[in-house]
Amino acid sequence: MSSISISQKLSAALQQLESQIAIIRAELAAANKTAPTEPKAEKPKRELSAGVIAWNKQVNETLVQMKADGWRHPLTGKEPIYRDALAEAARLRGLADPAIAAKQAEQKAKKAEKKAEKASSASSVVSAPESAPSEPSVSTEKKAKKNPWADMTDEQKAERVAKMKAGREAKKLAAAEPAVAEPASDAESATSSVKKRGPPKGVKLSEEERIKRATKAKATRDAKKLAALPALPASAPESAAASVVVSDDEIDEETFTKQQLPNSSRIIYKNRLGHVRAYTPQGVGAWLGMYDPVKKAIDASVPEPEE
């Protein structure tokens, strides 16, 4: 019963509002009808002088005469229009009055002078790039790649060769460790083509697999420590040390190198596994994420792998 009474009250209130709105609309309509409308002020018409009226009459008479004489435009061959009659009437007026003819000649000379000035300014703008000396700009020149071996002494070259050899030997030892003969799961075989440091998501590694990964990581860390130690002078001749060229394959895949993020001026540290760390003046900084080569961006949702 209470719901019925509330609905009845609401409908009655709506009817009262509608009746009040109808009354207000009727009053507005009556007020608009009784309000006087102000007439729009008309713009004063332009009155022509007697000289202008006489000149327009002369041009119209010239147009009629040209059409009667069968005049045709020398370039288009069309019948005369008001513009042609205007030019003809001005010519006839100059022939009849020498003062007007002199004034017309002065106006033509001024027009020709302005036209020549415009043409000369346009030609100077066009010829400016051509006349400029063709000196290569510094910004467009490609920066030549710096040879890291050029400024090294013989001792530094020998030390660098020894470090590279030590790194390669440690890598070979890590790769020569016996692998556990275990059938790969579907998840591991699906992600085997993707270079990732940690195990695939949702896959639990066995105890033997975890030991193998930990051994390999320890061998890599030991190789880094060995490479950081000062090496003894190598017995290789100078020519052999100078001819060594470092390739990307000889760089450890976990070693971070200073790089520039594509399509950006941001400097980062990234290794060949795609791990990205922040750049700091002191060296490698905090973990940023995994580099996505397709999006050419850093995926910050990837957690830092545990060593």
C-alpha positions in Angstrom: 0.0 0.0 0.0 2.8 2.4 0.8 4.4 1.9 -2.7 1.0 2.7 -4.4 0.6 5.9 -2.3 4.1 7.1 -3.2 3.5 6.5 -6.9 0.3 8.4 -6.7 2.0 11.3 -5.0 4.7 11.4 -7.6 2.3 11.4 -10.6 0.3 14.2 -9.0 3.4 16.3 -8.5 4.5 15.7 -12.1 1.0 16.8 -13.4 1.3 20.0 -11.3 4.8 20.7 -12.8 3.5 20.1 -16.4 0.6 22.5 -15.8 2.9 25.2 -14.4 5.3 24.8 -17.4 2.4 25.1 -19.8 1.3 28.4 -18.1 4.9 29.8 -18.3 5.1 28.9 -22.0 1.8 30.7 -22.7 2.9 33.8 -20.9 6.2 33.9 -22.9 4.4 33.5 -26.2 2.0 36.4 -25.3 4.9 38.6 -24.3 6.7 37.9 -27.6 3.6 38.8 -29.6 3.0 42.1 -27.8 6.7 43.3 -27.8 7.3 45.8 -30.5 9.9 44.8 -33.1 12.5 47.5 -33.8 13.0 48.1 -37.5 16.4 47.4 -38.8 18.4 50.4 -39.7 19.1 50.5 -43.4 22.5 51.3 -44.6 22.8 54.5 -46.5 23.2 54.0 -50.2 26.4 55.1 -51.8 25.9 58.1 -54.1 28.0 58.3 -57.2 29.4 61.5 -58.4 28.6 63.0 -61.7 32.0 62.2 -63.1 31.7 58.5 -62.2 28.2 58.3 -63.7 29.4 59.9 -66.9 32.4 57.5 -67.1 30.2 54.4 -66.6 27.9 55.6 -69.3 30.8 56.1 -71.7 32.2 52.6 -70.9 28.7 51.0 -71.6 28.4 52.9 -74.9 31.9 51.7 -75.9 30.9 48.1 -75.1 27.8 48.4 -77.3 29.9 49.9 -80.1 32.5 47.1 -79.9 29.8 44.4 -80.0 28.3 46.2 -83.0 31.6 46.3 -84.8 32.2 42.6 -84.3 35.3 43.1 -82.1 37.0 39.9 -80.8 39.7 39.4 -78.2 43.1 39.1 -79.9 44.2 36.1 -77.8 41.0 34.2 -76.9 38.8 35.3 -79.8 35.8 35.9 -77.5 33.3 38.7 -77.6 34.1 41.9 -75.7 33.1 42.1 -72.0 33.0 45.1 -69.6 36.7 44.8 -68.9 37.6 45.1 -72.6 35.3 48.1 -73.0 36.9 49.7 -70.0 40.4 49.4 -71.5 39.2 50.6 -74.9 37.4 53.6 -73.4 40.6 54.5 -71.4 42.6 54.3 -74.6 40.2 56.6 -76.5 40.2 59.0 -73.6 44.0 59.2 -73.7 44.0 59.9 -77.4 41.5 62.7 -76.9 43.4 64.4 -74.0 47.2 64.6 -73.9 47.3 65.3 -70.1 45.3 62.1 -69.5 47.7 60.2 -71.9 50.7 61.4 -69.9 49.1 60.3 -66.6 48.3 56.8 -68.1 51.9 56.4 -69.3 53.2 57.3 -65.8 50.9 54.7 -64.2 52.1 52.0 -66.7 55.7 52.8 -65.9 55.1 52.4 -62.2 53.3 49.1 -62.7 56.1 47.8 -64.9 58.7 48.9 -62.2 56.8 47.1 -59.4 56.5 44.0 -61.6 60.3 44.0 -62.3 61.0 44.4 -58.6 58.8 41.3 -57.7 60.5 39.3 -60.5 64.0 40.2 -59.3 63.2 39.4 -55.6 61.7 36.0 -56.6 64.8 35.1 -58.8 67.2 36.1 -56.0 65.4 33.8 -53.5 65.5 30.9 -55.9 69.2 31.4 -56.8 70.3 31.9 -53.2 70.6 28.2 -52.4 72.4 27.5 -55.7 75.0 30.3 -55.2 75.8 29.3 -51.6 79.1 27.4 -51.3 78.7 23.7 -51.2 80.5 23.0 -47.9 79.5 19.9 -46.1 77.7 20.7 -42.8 79.0 19.2 -39.6 75.6 17.9 -38.5 75.1 15.9 -41.8 78.5 14.3 -41.7 78.6 10.7 -40.5 80.8 10.2 -37.5 83.6 7.9 -38.3 83.8 4.8 -36.0 86.7 5.0 -33.6 89.2 2.2 -33.6 89.8 1.2 -30.0 93.2 -0.3 -30.9 94.5 2.9 -32.5 95.4 4.8 -29.3 96.6 1.7 -27.3 100.2 1.0 -26.3 101.7 -2.4 -27.0 101.2 -3.3 -23.3 97.5 -2.4 -23.4 97.0 -4.3 -26.6 98.6 -7.4 -25.1 96.6 -7.1 -21.9 93.3 -6.8 -23.9 94.2 -9.9 -26.0 94.9 -11.9 -22.8 91.5 -10.9 -21.4 89.7 -12.0 -24.5 91.5 -15.3 -24.5 90.6 -15.9 -20.9 87.0 -15.1 -21.5 86.8 -17.5 -24.5 88.5 -20.3 -22.4 86.0 -19.8 -19.6 83.1 -19.9 -22.1 84.4 -23.2 -23.6 84.7 -24.7 -20.1 81.1 -23.8 -19.3 79.9 -25.2 -22.6 81.9 -28.5 -22.2 80.1 -29.4 -19.0 78.1 -32.7 -19.3 74.4 -32.0 -19.9 71.7 -34.0 -18.2 69.9 -36.4 -20.6 66.4 -35.5 -19.8 63.4 -35.2 -22.2 62.4 -31.6 -22.6 58.9 -30.7 -21.6 56.4 -29.1 -24.0 56.8 -25.7 -22.4 60.7 -25.9 -22.6 60.6 -27.0 -26.2 58.2 -24.2 -27.1 60.5 -21.5 -25.6 63.8 -23.0 -26.5 64.2 -20.7 -29.5 63.8 -17.6 -27.3 67.0 -16.5 -25.5 66.0 -16.1 -21.8 68.1 -16.3 -18.7 65.6 -17.7 -16.3 63.3 -20.7 -16.8 60.0 -20.4 -18.7 57.0 -19.1 -16.7 55.0 -21.9 -15.1 57.8 -24.5 -15.5 59.5 -26.0 -12.4 63.1 -27.0 -12.9 64.4 -30.2 -11.6 67.2 -30.3 -9.0 69.8 -31.4 -11.6 68.7 -28.6 -14.0 69.0 -26.0 -11.3 72.5 -27.2 -10.4 73.5 -27.1 -14.0 72.3 -23.5 -14.4 74.0 -22.4 -11.2 77.3 -24.0 -12.3 77.1 -22.2 -15.6 76.4 -18.9 -14.0 79.3 -19.4 -11.5 81.7 -20.2 -14.4 80.6 -17.0 -16.1 81.2 -14.9 -13.0 84.6 -16.5 -12.5 85.5 -15.6 -16.1 84.5 -12.0 -15.5 86.7 -11.8 -12.4 89.6 -13.4 -14.2 89.2 -11.0 -17.1 89.3 -8.0 -14.6 92.6 -9.1 -13.2 95.8 -7.6 -14.7 97.2 -10.0 -17.2 100.9 -10.7 -17.9 102.5 -9.4 -21.0 101.7 -11.8 -23.9 104.5 -13.3 -25.9 102.6 -12.7 -29.2 104.3 -10.4 -31.7 103.2 -6.8 -32.0 101.7 -7.4 -35.5 99.5 -10.2 -34.1 98.1 -8.0 -31.3 97.4 -5.1 -33.7 95.5 -7.3 -36.1 93.0 -8.6 -33.6 89.5 -7.4 -34.2 86.7 -7.9 -31.6 83.5 -9.3 -32.9 80.1 -9.5 -31.3 80.4 -13.3 -30.9 83.4 -12.9 -28.7 81.5 -10.7 -26.2 80.0 -12.5 -23.3 76.2 -12.7 -23.6 75.7 -11.5 -20.0 78.1 -8.6 -20.3 76.3 -5.2 -20.2 77.4 -2.7 -22.8 76.5 1.0 -23.0 74.0 1.6 -25.8 71.4 4.1 -27.0 67.7 3.1 -26.9 66.3 3.1 -30.5 64.1 6.0 -31.5 65.3 7.8 -28.3 68.2 9.7 -26.9 68.2 7.6 -23.7 71.4 5.8 -22.8 71.1 2.3 -21.2 73.2 -0.7 -20.4 72.1 -3.9 -22.3 73.5 -7.4 -22.8 72.9 -9.9 -25.5 70.2 -11.6 -23.5 68.1 -8.5 -23.6 68.5 -7.6 -20.0 68.4 -3.8 -19.5 69.9 -1.8 -16.6 70.0 2.0 -16.0 73.0 4.1 -17.1 74.8 6.0 -14.3 78.1 7.9 -14.4 79.5 5.3 -12.1 78.5 2.4 -14.4 75.7 -0.1 -14.6 72.7 0.9 -12.5 69.4 -0.6 -11.4 67.3 -3.2 -13.2 64.9 -1.7 -15.8 63.4 -4.7 -17.5 63.6 -6.8 -20.7 64.2 -5.3 -24.1 61.5 -6.1 -26.7 63.1 -6.1 -30.2 59.7 -6.1 -31.9 58.3 -3.0 -30.0 61.9 -1.5 -29.6 61.0 -0.7 -26.0 61.8 -1.9 -22.5 59.3 -4.3 -20.9 59.4 -3.2 -17.2 57.0 -6.0 -16.2 59.7 -8.6 -16.4 61.3 -9.2 -13.0 65.1 -9.3 -12.4 66.4 -12.8 -12.8 68.0 -14.4 -9.8 71.6 -15.4 -10.2 
